[in-house]
Amino acid sequence: MDSQSKAIESAKKYLTTAASIAASAMLARTIVDEYLPYELRTIVSSGFDKLFGRFSSEHTIVIQETEGLTSNELYDASSTYLRTRISSNMRRLRASKNEEKNSITLSLDDGEELVDAFQGAEYKWRLISQQENQGGNRGGDFSSNSEVRWFELTFHKKYKDVTLDSYLPHILEKAKEIKAADRRLKLYMNEYECWSPIDLQHPATFETLAMEADLKKTILEDLARFVKRKEYYKKIGKAWKRGYLLFGPPGTGKSTLIAAMANYLRFDIYDLDLKEVRMNSALKRLLVGMTNKSLLVIEDIDCSVDLKNRDEDMENEGNNKSHDDEISLSGLLNFIDGLWSTSGEERIIVFTTNYKEKLDPALLRPGRMDMHVNMGYCGPNSFRILVSTYHAIDEHPKFEEIEGLLKEVEATPAEVAEQLMRSDDVDVALEGLIQLLHGKRDEGQGNKGNREYDKDEKLVVVENKEEGLESSAEDLETEKLIVGAVNC
């Protein structure tokens, strides 16, 4: 046998052996996929991938749900894009339905494979997830489990450049189009140091918001100016964010204003419950995990958690090292305007309180809370907005009496709205409101003394200077803009 024949025979043996190994591997993988539990299947499959990966012509890209402390935009885009590529022959899918939608949404389930095609290349997608134990704190008091998820994208190695240069950018662009066509705002709450979303269905708008017209106009103009100023914030070297402090008695519409802001800006809301956060490090993970174009809301900040102020932190330093990472005012301030404030863009931070005087002054200065909005009691203007919204009328013989009473007693917009909703008959509803206001006056509750409002009863909005960073902190704190009456 000559050398050429020997080479051919050797090649045949090699190919036969390789084919046998490949067939055995395929059989083993089929057995693993069909008969092993998912948790064990993932481990064994990973071992197969490592063992035979060096002989394969395929490449795999792993797309994690998060990268470090921040969310992975490519993972979110892939999840959105793949929902549009679901095929009828897939064996295992996840199904969900929103009560406001007629159709059922299908998405990949754990371990299921989806095949996509792009520019002549075939792409195989798999969703993988597993539970991870977060461990306890320094004292070992508690531990929590979290789900870690990622996509595995597999393709022939000759399409590597196409994948990176064209396919993945294509997915990002298509995901933006899909979201724009079906944009649903989300309301996130923090649970076990993670954000859990639901659809935001609050119908509040600035048109239906019971608020003084000048104040409403000022807030709308401020929000519109903020979203257009990306380059301006970059030029002056400041994080692209804005802080609002909403203060006033309960029932004056603070939460409704927040919902109206979200609906106007088309921003998701992250409702942060500080009582569920034990450590500054956990607070950072939550805040960094927020998306851009979002509202961070901390309601009733004066009583939501006992925030240690910075002086107390200094006094306790060295005395109790086990509490060094406990949530503190300094940790919160570091995100609002410290180095961590640059972890995202185009964010609105909103604090609410019923008692502004209880707040640490460090929370209130410009650069942290840029606008202080006093949500006052219901006055004639707010009453007319409410009655127009609930009963679609602009004039009524009882208006004069009601507006006079509202100048004498303190009634919140919530109290007025409740009376207006009690009957579809406008005469009955207005008569009930009159009886409520007479009762308040007769009992001396919230009596305003039937006096005119003076300049001290105006709403104060604290504004940052817009010329740049040359203004001192003292200058910023003394610049004030009077925009409307407290009693709206």
Summary of the structure (lengths in Angstrom):
residues: 488
radius of gyration: 30.1
end to end distance: 103.9
largest distance: 119.5
contacts: 1366
relative contact order: 0.09
helix: 45%
strand: 22%
